[in-house]
Protein backbone atom coordinates (compact mmCIF):
# COMPACT_ATOMS: atom_id res chain seq x y z
CA UNK A 1 0.00 0.00 0.00
CA UNK A 2 1.32 3.38 -0.91
CA UNK A 3 0.76 6.30 1.36
CA UNK A 4 -1.15 9.38 0.23
CA UNK A 5 1.14 11.84 -1.53
CA UNK A 6 -0.57 15.05 -0.46
CA UNK A 7 0.28 14.93 3.26
CA UNK A 8 2.35 17.43 5.21
CA UNK A 9 5.33 16.04 7.13
CA UNK A 10 3.29 16.01 10.36
CA UNK A 11 0.32 14.31 8.66
CA UNK A 12 2.65 11.75 7.04
CA UNK A 13 4.11 10.97 10.47
CA UNK A 14 0.57 10.41 11.80
CA UNK A 15 -0.29 8.17 8.83
CA UNK A 16 2.87 6.11 9.34
CA UNK A 17 2.37 5.83 13.11
CA UNK A 18 -1.23 4.66 12.62
CA UNK A 19 0.01 2.13 10.06
CA UNK A 20 2.50 0.69 12.54
CA UNK A 21 -0.24 0.51 15.18
CA UNK A 22 -3.23 -0.69 13.12
CA UNK A 23 -1.75 -2.05 9.88
CA UNK A 24 -2.60 -1.14 6.31
CA UNK A 25 -5.47 1.34 6.31
CA UNK A 26 -7.09 0.05 3.11
CA UNK A 27 -7.25 -3.50 4.49
CA UNK A 28 -8.44 -2.28 7.88
CA UNK A 29 -11.09 -0.07 6.36
CA UNK A 30 -12.34 -2.94 4.21
CA UNK A 31 -12.92 -4.96 7.40
CA UNK A 32 -14.39 -1.95 9.19
CA UNK A 33 -16.79 -1.34 6.30
CA UNK A 34 -17.98 -4.95 6.50
CA UNK A 35 -18.58 -4.71 10.23
CA UNK A 36 -20.39 -1.37 9.97
CA UNK A 37 -22.60 -2.79 7.21
CA UNK A 38 -23.43 -5.84 9.35
CA UNK A 39 -24.31 -3.63 12.33
CA UNK A 40 -26.44 -1.32 10.19
CA UNK A 41 -28.16 -4.30 8.55
CA UNK A 42 -29.15 -5.62 11.97
CA UNK A 43 -30.17 -2.19 13.24
CA UNK A 44 -32.36 -1.31 10.24
CA UNK A 45 -33.62 -4.80 9.44
CA UNK A 46 -32.51 -4.90 5.82
CA UNK A 47 -29.30 -5.65 3.95
CA UNK A 48 -26.72 -2.87 3.82
CA UNK A 49 -23.88 -3.63 1.39
CA UNK A 50 -20.29 -3.47 2.60
CA UNK A 51 -19.13 0.10 3.01
CA UNK A 52 -16.12 0.70 0.73
CA UNK A 53 -12.81 1.69 2.38
CA UNK A 54 -12.82 5.20 0.91
CA UNK A 55 -16.31 5.81 2.31
CA UNK A 56 -15.12 4.58 5.72
CA UNK A 57 -12.43 7.28 5.58
CA UNK A 58 -15.01 9.89 4.56
CA UNK A 59 -17.19 8.86 7.49
CA UNK A 60 -14.23 9.12 9.86
CA UNK A 61 -13.42 12.58 8.45
CA UNK A 62 -17.08 13.42 9.12
CA UNK A 63 -16.61 12.45 12.77
CA UNK A 64 -13.72 14.90 12.97
CA UNK A 65 -15.79 17.64 11.30
CA UNK A 66 -18.56 17.15 13.86
CA UNK A 67 -16.01 17.34 16.66
CA UNK A 68 -14.53 20.64 15.49
CA UNK A 69 -18.01 22.05 14.91
CA UNK A 70 -18.81 21.63 18.61
CA UNK A 71 -18.07 24.68 20.78
CA UNK A 72 -15.49 22.79 22.85
CA UNK A 73 -13.89 21.28 19.75
CA UNK A 74 -13.17 24.51 17.89
CA UNK A 75 -9.49 25.14 17.68
CA UNK A 76 -8.61 21.57 18.71
CA UNK A 77 -5.76 21.07 16.25
CA UNK A 78 -5.75 17.27 16.52
CA UNK A 79 -9.23 16.92 15.02
CA UNK A 80 -8.38 19.21 12.08
CA UNK A 81 -5.14 17.32 11.54
CA UNK A 82 -6.81 13.88 11.72
CA UNK A 83 -9.59 15.05 9.39
CA UNK A 84 -7.02 16.01 6.74
CA UNK A 85 -5.31 12.63 7.12
CA UNK A 86 -8.64 10.79 6.73
CA UNK A 87 -9.46 12.79 3.59
CA UNK A 88 -6.05 11.94 2.10
CA UNK A 89 -6.58 8.28 2.95
CA UNK A 90 -10.03 8.41 1.32
CA UNK A 91 -8.46 9.79 -1.84
CA UNK A 92 -5.83 7.04 -1.84
CA UNK A 93 -8.42 4.28 -1.22
CA UNK A 94 -10.70 5.63 -3.96
CA UNK A 95 -7.74 5.57 -6.35
CA UNK A 96 -6.96 1.94 -5.44
CA UNK A 97 -10.60 0.92 -5.88
CA UNK A 98 -10.71 2.66 -9.27
CA UNK A 99 -7.54 0.88 -10.39
CA UNK A 100 -8.89 -2.48 -9.20
CA UNK A 101 -12.22 -1.89 -10.98
CA UNK A 102 -10.53 -0.93 -14.25
CA UNK A 103 -8.26 -4.00 -14.07
CA UNK A 104 -11.26 -6.29 -13.52
CA UNK A 105 -13.31 -4.68 -16.26
CA UNK A 106 -10.47 -5.30 -18.74
CA UNK A 107 -10.19 -8.98 -17.83
CA UNK A 108 -11.74 -11.34 -20.41
CA UNK A 109 -14.39 -13.76 -19.13
C-alpha positions in Angstrom: 0.0 0.0 0.0 1.3 3.4 -0.9 0.8 6.3 1.4 -1.2 9.4 0.2 1.1 11.8 -1.5 -0.6 15.0 -0.5 0.3 14.9 3.3 2.4 17.4 5.2 5.3 16.0 7.1 3.3 16.0 10.4 0.3 14.3 8.7 2.6 11.8 7.0 4.1 11.0 10.5 0.6 10.4 11.8 -0.3 8.2 8.8 2.9 6.1 9.3 2.4 5.8 13.1 -1.2 4.7 12.6 0.0 2.1 10.1 2.5 0.7 12.5 -0.2 0.5 15.2 -3.2 -0.7 13.1 -1.7 -2.1 9.9 -2.6 -1.1 6.3 -5.5 1.3 6.3 -7.1 0.1 3.1 -7.3 -3.5 4.5 -8.4 -2.3 7.9 -11.1 -0.1 6.4 -12.3 -2.9 4.2 -12.9 -5.0 7.4 -14.4 -2.0 9.2 -16.8 -1.3 6.3 -18.0 -5.0 6.5 -18.6 -4.7 10.2 -20.4 -1.4 10.0 -22.6 -2.8 7.2 -23.4 -5.8 9.4 -24.3 -3.6 12.3 -26.4 -1.3 10.2 -28.2 -4.3 8.5 -29.1 -5.6 12.0 -30.2 -2.2 13.2 -32.4 -1.3 10.2 -33.6 -4.8 9.4 -32.5 -4.9 5.8 -29.3 -5.6 4.0 -26.7 -2.9 3.8 -23.9 -3.6 1.4 -20.3 -3.5 2.6 -19.1 0.1 3.0 -16.1 0.7 0.7 -12.8 1.7 2.4 -12.8 5.2 0.9 -16.3 5.8 2.3 -15.1 4.6 5.7 -12.4 7.3 5.6 -15.0 9.9 4.6 -17.2 8.9 7.5 -14.2 9.1 9.9 -13.4 12.6 8.5 -17.1 13.4 9.1 -16.6 12.5 12.8 -13.7 14.9 13.0 -15.8 17.6 11.3 -18.6 17.2 13.9 -16.0 17.3 16.7 -14.5 20.6 15.5 -18.0 22.1 14.9 -18.8 21.6 18.6 -18.1 24.7 20.8 -15.5 22.8 22.9 -13.9 21.3 19.8 -13.2 24.5 17.9 -9.5 25.1 17.7 -8.6 21.6 18.7 -5.8 21.1 16.2 -5.8 17.3 16.5 -9.2 16.9 15.0 -8.4 19.2 12.1 -5.1 17.3 11.5 -6.8 13.9 11.7 -9.6 15.1 9.4 -7.0 16.0 6.7 -5.3 12.6 7.1 -8.6 10.8 6.7 -9.5 12.8 3.6 -6.1 11.9 2.1 -6.6 8.3 2.9 -10.0 8.4 1.3 -8.5 9.8 -1.8 -5.8 7.0 -1.8 -8.4 4.3 -1.2 -10.7 5.6 -4.0 -7.7 5.6 -6.4 -7.0 1.9 -5.4 -10.6 0.9 -5.9 -10.7 2.7 -9.3 -7.5 0.9 -10.4 -8.9 -2.5 -9.2 -12.2 -1.9 -11.0 -10.5 -0.9 -14.3 -8.3 -4.0 -14.1 -11.3 -6.3 -13.5 -13.3 -4.7 -16.3 -10.5 -5.3 -18.7 -10.2 -9.0 -17.8 -11.7 -11.3 -20.4 -14.4 -13.8 -19.1 
